[in-house]
């Protein structure tokens, strides 16, 4: 688990650094230049590809597409000034809550 967190922290730092990179030389900088809505579209595409890997019963492809999905989600979070810590805090807030009860208490 420690290695996982270190890898995610390194990636998060790299993504923050690439915000100021040249879009002509950095894929991540190019994403940031296109804006959060375009990044969100990419997240959606990766989510569909992840689901398709499940539908095709291909675990290797599922891992690859999940990595792409998580990567692009992290880019989107950074673009909006958020971090994985914000997401983890929300998960911690929900810990111990019934999923059905939590969902019922959400505003429409």
C-alpha positions in Angstrom: 0.0 0.0 0.0 2.9 2.4 0.8 4.3 1.9 -2.7 0.9 2.6 -4.2 0.6 5.9 -2.3 4.1 6.9 -3.2 3.4 6.3 -6.9 0.2 8.3 -6.8 1.9 11.1 -4.9 4.8 11.2 -7.5 2.2 11.3 -10.3 0.2 14.0 -8.6 3.4 16.2 -8.3 4.4 15.5 -11.9 0.9 16.6 -13.1 1.1 19.8 -11.1 4.5 20.5 -12.6 3.3 19.9 -16.1 0.6 22.6 -15.7 3.3 25.1 -16.7 5.0 23.0 -19.4 4.9 23.7 -23.1 1.7 22.1 -24.7 3.8 21.4 -27.8 6.1 19.1 -25.8 3.9 17.7 -23.0 0.7 15.7 -23.4 -0.5 16.7 -20.0 0.2 20.4 -20.7 -1.8 20.0 -23.9 -4.7 18.6 -21.9 -4.6 21.5 -19.4 -4.5 24.0 -22.3 -7.8 22.5 -23.6 -9.5 23.0 -20.3 -11.4 21.0 -17.7 -14.4 20.3 -20.0 -12.2 18.6 -22.6 -10.3 16.7 -19.9 -13.7 15.6 -18.5 -14.6 14.3 -21.9 -11.3 12.3 -21.9 -12.2 10.9 -18.5 -15.5 9.8 -19.9 -13.9 8.1 -22.9 -11.5 6.2 -20.6 -14.4 5.2 -18.4 -16.2 3.7 -21.4 -13.0 1.9 -22.4 -12.6 0.5 -18.9 -16.2 -0.8 -19.0 -15.6 -2.4 -22.4 -12.6 -4.2 -21.0 -14.9 -5.7 -18.4 -17.4 -6.6 -21.0 -14.7 -8.4 -23.0 -13.6 -10.3 -19.9 -10.0 -9.1 -20.4 -8.3 -8.4 -17.1 -5.1 -7.2 -18.6 -6.9 -4.6 -20.7 -9.0 -3.7 -17.6 -5.8 -2.9 -15.7 -4.4 -0.8 -18.6 -7.7 1.1 -19.1 -8.1 1.6 -15.3 -4.6 3.2 -15.3 -5.6 5.5 -18.1 -8.9 6.4 -16.3 -7.1 7.1 -13.0 -4.4 9.2 -14.8 -6.9 11.3 -16.6 -9.1 11.7 -13.5 -6.0 13.0 -11.7 -5.3 15.4 -14.5 -8.9 16.6 -14.2 -8.7 17.0 -10.4 -5.5 19.1 -10.8 -7.1 21.2 -13.4 -9.9 22.1 -10.9 -7.4 22.7 -8.1 -8.3 19.4 -6.3 -6.2 16.4 -5.2 -6.6 12.8 -4.5 -6.6 13.8 -0.8 -9.9 15.6 -1.4 -11.3 12.4 -2.9 -10.0 10.3 0.0 -11.4 12.7 2.5 -14.8 12.2 0.9 -14.4 8.5 1.0 -13.5 8.7 4.7 -16.5 10.8 5.4 -18.7 8.1 3.8 -17.0 5.3 5.7 -19.5 3.4 7.8 -22.5 4.8 6.0 -24.8 2.5 4.3 -24.5 3.1 0.6 -28.2 3.2 0.2 -28.6 5.7 3.1 -25.8 7.9 1.8 -27.4 7.9 -1.7 -30.8 8.7 -0.2 -29.4 11.8 1.6 -27.9 13.3 -1.5 -29.7 16.4 -2.9 -31.1 15.9 -6.3 
